[in-house]
Amino acid sequence: MTDEWQLDIESRRCIGSGVCTSAAPDHFTIDSTHRSRPNAAHVTPDGRVLDAAFTCPVEAISVVERSTGLRLFPEDPKRIPKRGDVSDPARSAGTPQVLALLCGCPECT
């Protein structure tokens, strides 16, 4: 069974830019109040959902792994490993900081 992600949009923070609907049209819509809404509260993991959350200009979208409660976005600073600590990269896989740690190229480190 594939783990699911829980999506939430903080409606007071959302400015209705539509960035999320462009990045992940299958997962987000703009409602009659000109605010974004997830099409479903729980979704199968999809990189486009993280792209939408990452590009939201006001960080109104939260993505949480349901089985573990791990907040994938916005990132939980207490869970981001320190440079060189990749003992458990799967805990934050996909986040820019972790991808940079795993990459190791001069631009990312």
C-alpha positions in Angstrom: 0.0 0.0 0.0 1.3 3.4 -1.0 1.5 6.0 1.8 -0.7 9.0 1.4 0.0 12.7 1.9 -2.4 15.0 3.6 -2.9 18.4 1.9 -4.1 21.5 3.6 -4.3 25.2 2.5 -4.4 27.9 5.1 -7.2 29.9 3.5 -6.4 33.1 5.4 -2.9 33.1 4.0 -3.8 32.1 0.4 -3.8 35.0 -2.0 -5.3 33.1 -4.9 -2.2 33.5 -7.2 -3.1 30.2 -9.0 0.5 29.0 -8.9 -0.6 25.7 -7.3 -3.3 25.1 -9.9 -0.7 25.6 -12.6 1.8 23.3 -11.0 -0.6 20.6 -10.0 -4.0 21.1 -11.7 -5.2 17.6 -10.7 -4.7 18.5 -7.0 -5.8 22.1 -6.6 -8.5 24.4 -7.8 -9.4 28.1 -7.2 -12.9 28.4 -5.5 -15.5 31.1 -5.8 -13.8 33.2 -3.1 -10.6 33.2 -5.2 -8.7 31.0 -2.9 -7.1 27.7 -3.6 -8.5 24.4 -2.4 -7.2 20.9 -2.6 -9.3 18.6 -4.7 -8.8 15.9 -2.1 -7.6 16.0 1.4 -5.5 12.9 1.0 -3.4 12.1 -2.2 -1.0 9.6 -3.5 2.6 11.1 -3.3 3.2 13.2 -6.4 6.1 15.5 -7.0 3.8 18.1 -8.6 2.1 18.6 -5.2 5.5 19.4 -3.6 6.3 21.7 -6.5 3.0 23.5 -5.9 3.7 23.9 -2.2 7.3 25.0 -2.8 6.3 27.6 -5.3 3.3 29.1 -3.4 4.3 32.7 -2.9 2.9 32.8 0.7 3.6 29.2 1.8 -0.1 28.5 2.3 0.1 24.8 1.4 1.1 22.2 3.8 1.9 18.6 2.9 2.1 15.9 5.6 3.0 12.3 5.3 -0.1 10.6 6.9 1.5 7.5 8.3 4.4 9.3 10.1 3.1 12.8 10.5 6.2 14.1 8.9 5.7 17.6 7.5 7.1 17.6 4.0 6.3 21.2 3.4 6.7 23.8 4.8 9.7 22.1 6.2 10.0 21.5 9.9 13.4 23.1 10.8 13.8 20.6 13.7 13.8 17.7 11.2 16.3 19.0 8.6 19.5 17.1 9.0 22.7 19.1 9.5 25.3 19.2 6.8 26.9 15.8 6.4 24.2 14.0 8.5 22.4 11.9 6.0 21.9 8.9 8.3 18.2 8.9 7.5 17.6 10.8 4.3 14.2 9.2 3.7 12.8 11.2 6.7 12.9 14.4 4.6 13.4 13.0 1.1 12.6 15.5 -1.6 13.1 18.7 0.4 15.6 21.1 -1.1 17.9 21.0 1.9 18.1 17.2 1.9 18.5 17.0 -1.9 21.4 19.5 -1.6 23.0 17.4 1.2 22.7 14.2 -0.9 23.9 15.9 -4.1 27.3 17.1 -2.8 28.1 19.3 -5.9 29.7 22.7 -5.2 26.5 24.6 -6.1 24.4 22.7 -3.5 26.9 22.5 -0.7 
